[in-house]
Amino acid sequence: MGVLTNDEFFAQLAQLFDATKGKDHGSIFLVQKRLSYDQPLPDAPQDGAFPDTSPASPLPILIRATNGKSKDRKTKRVKLSTVVTPDALPSFFDKYSDVCKAGMTTLKPRDRSKNKRKAKKKKGGAAA
């Protein structure tokens, strides 16, 4: 699949979160990285500074999402990606955080009972 527009990416990411809820649960991997496909390779660092840490112009960001399914599973592997321009980053991350928060509503809360902590402490103390 090619690079999606930001709105298409949000719609499909929401569908991906919905698909991992319930009986067919799973993981979603989210990756963000600087997109520098049109930039030349930097020269050797001078004076301890790396030239690629301060480019001449702001670089776009590549956002990827996948469900990480292998080929032998019943559900199909889904790969999503979009490119975000530097001027659209604040509004993109507002929407991105909303979609991610909505997709994480079905997570189990962490069990913080005292009994579990005591059992773990005993188990760890006996092994030491």
Disulfide bonds with the S-S distance in Angstrom:
none
